[in-house]
Amino acid sequence: MFAVKTGAYILPVRVQASYKIFSEVKIIFGKPYKIQLDKDTKLSKEEMEVISEGILDKIYSLGT
């Protein structure tokens, strides 16, 4: 919601780890992007969910 309202870029980041102490942690950065909407647009709950799912899809696609 903050990115939509402010026009800020979103940087998708994925953290891969085995959750064992002192194990290797891999951090994968995606390409920053903007959601192209007018800042004053009122979005419904369903529309915000679609945007959120799109962000999660980009994160999940990193490192596969």
ZABALO-681920 format. One record per residue: x, y, z of N, C-alpha, C, CB in turn. Coordinates in nm, 3 decimals. Glycine has a CB too. Layout:
! residues N
(torvo (X,Y,Z),(X,Y,Z),(X,Y,Z),(X,Y,Z));
...
***
This chain:
! residues 64
(torvo (0.082,-0.117,0.000),(0.000,0.000,0.000),(0.088,0.126,0.000),(-0.094,-0.001,0.120));
(torvo (0.198,0.123,0.077),(0.286,0.239,0.082),(0.345,0.268,-0.056),(0.398,0.217,0.185));
(torvo (0.386,0.163,-0.126),(0.446,0.183,-0.259),(0.344,0.240,-0.356),(0.502,0.051,-0.313));
(torvo (0.219,0.197,-0.347),(0.116,0.249,-0.436),(0.089,0.395,-0.405),(-0.014,0.166,-0.422));
(torvo (0.076,0.429,-0.278),(0.042,0.566,-0.238),(0.156,0.665,-0.258),(0.000,0.567,-0.093));
(torvo (0.282,0.620,-0.247),(0.395,0.711,-0.259),(0.465,0.706,-0.393),(0.493,0.682,-0.151));
(torvo (0.438,0.604,-0.473),(0.508,0.589,-0.600),(0.648,0.533,-0.585),(0.514,0.721,-0.671));
(torvo (0.678,0.475,-0.469),(0.811,0.422,-0.442),(0.836,0.293,-0.521),(0.828,0.395,-0.291));
(torvo (0.962,0.265,-0.542),(1.000,0.139,-0.607),(0.987,0.025,-0.507),(1.145,0.147,-0.661));
(torvo (0.960,-0.094,-0.561),(0.955,-0.216,-0.481),(1.076,-0.299,-0.519),(0.820,-0.296,-0.504));
(torvo (1.151,-0.345,-0.420),(1.267,-0.430,-0.443),(1.235,-0.568,-0.388),(1.395,-0.370,-0.376));
(torvo (1.206,-0.665,-0.477),(1.179,-0.800,-0.429),(1.307,-0.866,-0.378),(1.116,-0.885,-0.541));
(torvo (1.300,-0.925,-0.260),(1.415,-0.989,-0.197),(1.372,-1.125,-0.143),(1.476,-0.900,-0.083));
(torvo (1.454,-1.226,-0.170),(1.427,-1.360,-0.119),(1.545,-1.403,-0.033),(1.403,-1.461,-0.234));
(torvo (1.515,-1.458,0.085),(1.618,-1.507,0.176),(1.603,-1.659,0.183),(1.606,-1.441,0.319));
(torvo (1.711,-1.730,0.149),(1.711,-1.876,0.155),(1.808,-1.919,0.263),(1.749,-1.939,0.017));
(torvo (1.760,-2.003,0.354),(1.845,-2.054,0.461),(1.788,-2.186,0.509),(1.855,-1.952,0.579));
(torvo (1.873,-2.264,0.574),(1.827,-2.392,0.627),(1.780,-2.380,0.771),(1.938,-2.495,0.618));
(torvo (1.794,-2.263,0.830),(1.751,-2.235,0.967),(1.828,-2.316,1.071),(1.603,-2.264,0.981));
(torvo (1.949,-2.359,1.035),(2.039,-2.423,1.130),(2.142,-2.319,1.173),(2.108,-2.550,1.069));
(torvo (2.187,-2.327,1.294),(2.282,-2.230,1.344),(2.410,-2.233,1.261),(2.313,-2.257,1.492));
(torvo (2.460,-2.119,1.225),(2.581,-2.099,1.144),(2.571,-2.156,1.003),(2.698,-2.160,1.214));
(torvo (2.451,-2.177,0.955),(2.436,-2.228,0.819),(2.447,-2.113,0.719),(2.301,-2.301,0.802));
(torvo (2.465,-2.148,0.596),(2.478,-2.049,0.489),(2.343,-1.983,0.464),(2.531,-2.115,0.359));
(torvo (2.346,-1.853,0.445),(2.226,-1.777,0.413),(2.248,-1.713,0.276),(2.194,-1.669,0.522));
(torvo (2.151,-1.730,0.189),(2.160,-1.675,0.054),(2.051,-1.569,0.039),(2.146,-1.788,-0.055));
(torvo (2.091,-1.450,-0.002),(1.997,-1.341,-0.023),(1.996,-1.308,-0.172),(2.035,-1.215,0.063));
(torvo (1.878,-1.312,-0.232),(1.863,-1.290,-0.375),(1.779,-1.164,-0.396),(1.798,-1.413,-0.445));
(torvo (1.833,-1.070,-0.472),(1.764,-0.945,-0.501),(1.709,-0.949,-0.643),(1.857,-0.825,-0.482));
(torvo (1.586,-0.908,-0.659),(1.526,-0.893,-0.791),(1.546,-0.751,-0.841),(1.377,-0.929,-0.787));
(torvo (1.489,-0.723,-0.956),(1.498,-0.589,-1.013),(1.391,-0.501,-0.950),(1.483,-0.594,-1.168));
(torvo (1.428,-0.378,-0.912),(1.327,-0.287,-0.858),(1.224,-0.249,-0.965),(1.395,-0.159,-0.802));
(torvo (1.101,-0.231,-0.923),(0.996,-0.190,-1.016),(0.893,-0.105,-0.942),(0.929,-0.314,-1.081));
(torvo (0.813,-0.033,-1.019),(0.706,0.050,-0.965),(0.572,-0.008,-1.006),(0.720,0.196,-1.013));
(torvo (0.474,0.013,-0.921),(0.337,-0.020,-0.958),(0.280,0.104,-1.023),(0.251,-0.066,-0.833));
(torvo (0.241,0.092,-1.148),(0.198,0.207,-1.227),(0.050,0.237,-1.204),(0.224,0.182,-1.376));
(torvo (0.022,0.309,-1.097),(-0.114,0.355,-1.067),(-0.109,0.501,-1.025),(-0.179,0.267,-0.957));
(torvo (-0.217,0.569,-1.044),(-0.228,0.707,-0.995),(-0.232,0.704,-0.843),(-0.354,0.778,-1.053));
(torvo (-0.155,0.791,-0.779),(-0.146,0.794,-0.633),(-0.281,0.818,-0.566),(-0.048,0.901,-0.589));
(torvo (-0.370,0.890,-0.633),(-0.498,0.926,-0.575),(-0.607,0.823,-0.600),(-0.542,1.058,-0.629));
(torvo (-0.574,0.713,-0.667),(-0.671,0.610,-0.698),(-0.709,0.535,-0.571),(-0.616,0.513,-0.803));
(torvo (-0.839,0.522,-0.547),(-0.888,0.441,-0.435),(-0.896,0.296,-0.481),(-1.027,0.492,-0.384));
(torvo (-0.828,0.208,-0.409),(-0.829,0.066,-0.445),(-0.914,-0.012,-0.345),(-0.685,0.010,-0.449));
(torvo (-0.984,-0.110,-0.397),(-1.063,-0.197,-0.310),(-0.971,-0.298,-0.243),(-1.176,-0.269,-0.389));
(torvo (-1.024,-0.366,-0.145),(-0.948,-0.470,-0.075),(-0.904,-0.578,-0.174),(-1.032,-0.533,0.039));
(torvo (-0.990,-0.615,-0.264),(-0.958,-0.719,-0.363),(-0.846,-0.674,-0.456),(-1.082,-0.754,-0.445));
(torvo (-0.848,-0.548,-0.497),(-0.743,-0.497,-0.585),(-0.608,-0.494,-0.512),(-0.779,-0.356,-0.635));
(torvo (-0.609,-0.456,-0.385),(-0.485,-0.457,-0.306),(-0.433,-0.600,-0.291),(-0.508,-0.393,-0.168));
(torvo (-0.522,-0.696,-0.274),(-0.481,-0.836,-0.264),(-0.415,-0.883,-0.393),(-0.602,-0.926,-0.230));
(torvo (-0.469,-0.842,-0.507),(-0.410,-0.879,-0.636),(-0.269,-0.821,-0.649),(-0.499,-0.830,-0.754));
(torvo (-0.252,-0.695,-0.609),(-0.120,-0.632,-0.613),(-0.023,-0.706,-0.520),(-0.129,-0.482,-0.574));
(torvo (-0.069,-0.740,-0.399),(0.015,-0.812,-0.303),(0.055,-0.949,-0.356),(-0.059,-0.827,-0.169));
(torvo (-0.039,-1.018,-0.418),(-0.008,-1.150,-0.475),(0.095,-1.138,-0.587),(-0.135,-1.217,-0.528));
(torvo (0.088,-1.031,-0.665),(0.186,-1.008,-0.770),(0.325,-0.987,-0.714),(0.147,-0.888,-0.854));
(torvo (0.335,-0.913,-0.603),(0.463,-0.892,-0.537),(0.518,-1.025,-0.486),(0.450,-0.792,-0.422));
(torvo (0.433,-1.104,-0.421),(0.477,-1.235,-0.371),(0.521,-1.327,-0.484),(0.365,-1.300,-0.291));
(torvo (0.450,-1.323,-0.596),(0.489,-1.405,-0.712),(0.630,-1.369,-0.758),(0.388,-1.386,-0.828));
(torvo (0.661,-1.239,-0.761),(0.796,-1.197,-0.801),(0.902,-1.246,-0.703),(0.803,-1.044,-0.812));
(torvo (0.869,-1.242,-0.573),(0.964,-1.290,-0.471),(0.983,-1.440,-0.484),(0.914,-1.255,-0.329));
(torvo (0.874,-1.515,-0.497),(0.884,-1.661,-0.506),(0.958,-1.706,-0.631),(0.746,-1.723,-0.503));
(torvo (0.952,-1.625,-0.738),(1.019,-1.664,-0.863),(1.170,-1.641,-0.858),(0.960,-1.587,-0.979));
(torvo (1.218,-1.568,-0.759),(1.362,-1.545,-0.745),(1.432,-1.674,-0.700),(1.391,-1.429,-0.644));
(torvo (1.539,-1.706,-0.761),(1.619,-1.820,-0.718),(1.564,-1.956,-0.755),(1.637,-1.814,-0.574));
(torvo (1.468,-1.959,-0.847),(1.417,-2.090,-0.887),(1.470,-2.128,-1.022),(1.265,-2.092,-0.890));
***
